[in-house]
Amino acid sequence: MLGRPEVVRWLGSPVPMVDLDAAREWIGSKRRREEADPFDLARAVVVRDSGVVAGTVSLSRCHRHGTGKFVGEYEVGWTLHPDSTGHGYATEAALALLDDVFARGLPEAWCGVFVGNDASCRVAERLGLRALGVGPDPWWDGESHLYKVTRDQWLR
Ligand SMILES: CC(C)(COP(=O)(O)OP(=O)(O)OC[C@H]1O[C@@H](n2cnc3c(N)ncnc32)[C@H](O)[C@@H]1OP(=O)(O)O)[C@@H](O)C(=O)NCCC(=O)NCCS
């Protein structure tokens, strides 16, 4: 999934993953991040009936790109293999993830969607995230639709 240019073009770092070693390194770095911060996490999205790994859903502690500087927000994200889109898996997985992290006390979650990524905007809107408008992406280079939801809004 992360080796496909058409998938990674919408992610913060648009460089396709090259091989299995890079995938293992990516998984290892996600594990280390979650050990350091239980809200900095990624999960596989697995289709219950078939066992197919459809993609990933994540909450990431955000750093301003290139500076390594933490900017105080957590961003929810979703990525599916192209064979697994169109079934509602990203929305369902993100709902479960947000239920979990807000139940554990996360105060708010953000989401930046690069302009043009209409499928991802529809996921954010189906989830009920509040649209804050379009502007420079706070973490990456480019223009983004910015969304946010607070714990109170989510639990209401
Ligand atoms: C963004 C991305 C995850 C969206 O995938 P998706 O399949 O559209 O999202 P979902 O899994 O929530 O599925 C929703 C779609 O399935 C349809 N669907 C079919 N059955 C469904 C069901 N039972 N429940 C809900 N939706 C269903 C919906 O109508 C919707 O399609 P629509 O938006 O055209 O109406 C996917 O395009 C992707 O991986 N893109 C590349 C990476 C990326 O952009 N990541 C996000 C960066 S911000």
The ligand as an SDF file (V2000), in Angstrom:
LIG
                    3D

 48 50  0  0  0  0  0  0  0  0999 V2000
   -8.8580    8.3140    2.0140 C   0  0  0  0  0  0  0  0  0  0  0  0
   -9.2790    6.8750    1.8200 C   0  0  0  0  0  0  0  0  0  0  0  0
   -8.9030    6.0420    3.0410 C   0  0  0  0  0  0  0  0  0  0  0  0
  -10.8060    6.8620    1.6370 C   0  0  0  0  0  0  0  0  0  0  0  0
  -11.2270    5.5470    1.2950 O   0  0  0  0  0  0  0  0  0  0  0  0
  -12.7880    5.2490    1.1350 P   0  0  0  0  0  0  0  0  0  0  0  0
  -12.9410    3.8420    0.7210 O   0  0  0  0  0  0  0  0  0  0  0  0
  -13.4210    6.3090    0.3080 O   0  0  0  0  0  0  0  0  0  0  0  0
  -13.3120    5.4550    2.6370 O   0  0  0  0  0  0  0  0  0  0  0  0
  -14.1870    4.4360    3.4980 P   0  0  0  0  0  0  0  0  0  0  0  0
  -13.4520    3.1550    3.7270 O   0  0  0  0  0  0  0  0  0  0  0  0
  -14.6540    5.1550    4.6900 O   0  0  0  0  0  0  0  0  0  0  0  0
  -15.3770    4.0830    2.5110 O   0  0  0  0  0  0  0  0  0  0  0  0
  -16.3330    5.0540    2.2220 C   0  0  0  0  0  0  0  0  0  0  0  0
  -16.8360    4.8580    0.8280 C   0  0  0  0  0  0  0  0  0  0  0  0
  -17.3560    3.5530    0.7200 O   0  0  0  0  0  0  0  0  0  0  0  0
  -18.7550    3.6300    0.4280 C   0  0  0  0  0  0  0  0  0  0  0  0
  -19.3940    2.5490    1.1630 N   0  0  0  0  0  0  0  0  0  0  0  0
  -19.7710    1.3750    0.6360 C   0  0  0  0  0  0  0  0  0  0  0  0
  -20.2970    0.5820    1.5670 N   0  0  0  0  0  0  0  0  0  0  0  0
  -20.2380    1.2630    2.7290 C   0  0  0  0  0  0  0  0  0  0  0  0
  -20.6460    0.9640    4.0620 C   0  0  0  0  0  0  0  0  0  0  0  0
  -21.1880   -0.2150    4.3790 N   0  0  0  0  0  0  0  0  0  0  0  0
  -20.4260    1.8930    5.0120 N   0  0  0  0  0  0  0  0  0  0  0  0
  -19.8830    3.0780    4.7250 C   0  0  0  0  0  0  0  0  0  0  0  0
  -19.4650    3.4310    3.4570 N   0  0  0  0  0  0  0  0  0  0  0  0
  -19.6620    2.5040    2.4760 C   0  0  0  0  0  0  0  0  0  0  0  0
  -19.1820    5.0150    0.8110 C   0  0  0  0  0  0  0  0  0  0  0  0
  -20.2980    5.4390    0.0720 O   0  0  0  0  0  0  0  0  0  0  0  0
  -17.9510    5.8100    0.5220 C   0  0  0  0  0  0  0  0  0  0  0  0
  -17.8380    6.1730   -0.8090 O   0  0  0  0  0  0  0  0  0  0  0  0
  -18.1190    7.7150   -1.2550 P   0  0  0  0  0  0  0  0  0  0  0  0
  -17.2600    8.5980   -0.3900 O   0  0  0  0  0  0  0  0  0  0  0  0
  -17.7420    7.7300   -2.6900 O   0  0  0  0  0  0  0  0  0  0  0  0
  -19.5720    7.9000   -0.9800 O   0  0  0  0  0  0  0  0  0  0  0  0
   -8.6030    6.2520    0.5570 C   0  0  0  0  0  0  0  0  0  0  0  0
   -9.0230    6.9620   -0.5870 O   0  0  0  0  0  0  0  0  0  0  0  0
   -7.0830    6.2640    0.6140 C   0  0  0  0  0  0  0  0  0  0  0  0
   -6.4750    5.3980    1.2260 O   0  0  0  0  0  0  0  0  0  0  0  0
   -6.4540    7.2870   -0.0200 N   0  0  0  0  0  0  0  0  0  0  0  0
   -5.0050    7.3970   -0.0490 C   0  0  0  0  0  0  0  0  0  0  0  0
   -4.4230    7.7280    1.3110 C   0  0  0  0  0  0  0  0  0  0  0  0
   -5.0800    8.9760    1.9000 C   0  0  0  0  0  0  0  0  0  0  0  0
   -5.4830    9.8750    1.2170 O   0  0  0  0  0  0  0  0  0  0  0  0
   -5.1260    9.0160    3.2420 N   0  0  0  0  0  0  0  0  0  0  0  0
   -5.6820   10.1550    3.9540 C   0  0  0  0  0  0  0  0  0  0  0  0
   -4.7460   11.2980    4.0520 C   0  0  0  0  0  0  0  0  0  0  0  0
   -5.5390   12.7130    4.7690 S   0  0  0  0  0  0  0  0  0  0  0  0
  1  2  1  0
  2  3  1  0
  2  4  1  0
  2 36  1  0
  4  5  1  0
  5  6  1  0
  6  7  2  0
  6  8  1  0
  6  9  1  0
  9 10  1  0
 10 11  2  0
 10 12  1  0
 10 13  1  0
 13 14  1  0
 14 15  1  0
 15 16  1  0
 15 30  1  0
 16 17  1  0
 17 18  1  0
 17 28  1  0
 18 19  1  0
 18 27  1  0
 19 20  2  0
 20 21  1  0
 21 22  1  0
 21 27  2  0
 22 23  1  0
 22 24  2  0
 24 25  1  0
 25 26  2  0
 26 27  1  0
 28 29  1  0
 28 30  1  0
 30 31  1  0
 31 32  1  0
 32 33  2  0
 32 34  1  0
 32 35  1  0
 36 37  1  0
 36 38  1  0
 38 39  2  0
 38 40  1  0
 40 41  1  0
 41 42  1  0
 42 43  1  0
 43 44  2  0
 43 45  1  0
 45 46  1  0
 46 47  1  0
 47 48  1  0
M  END
$$$$
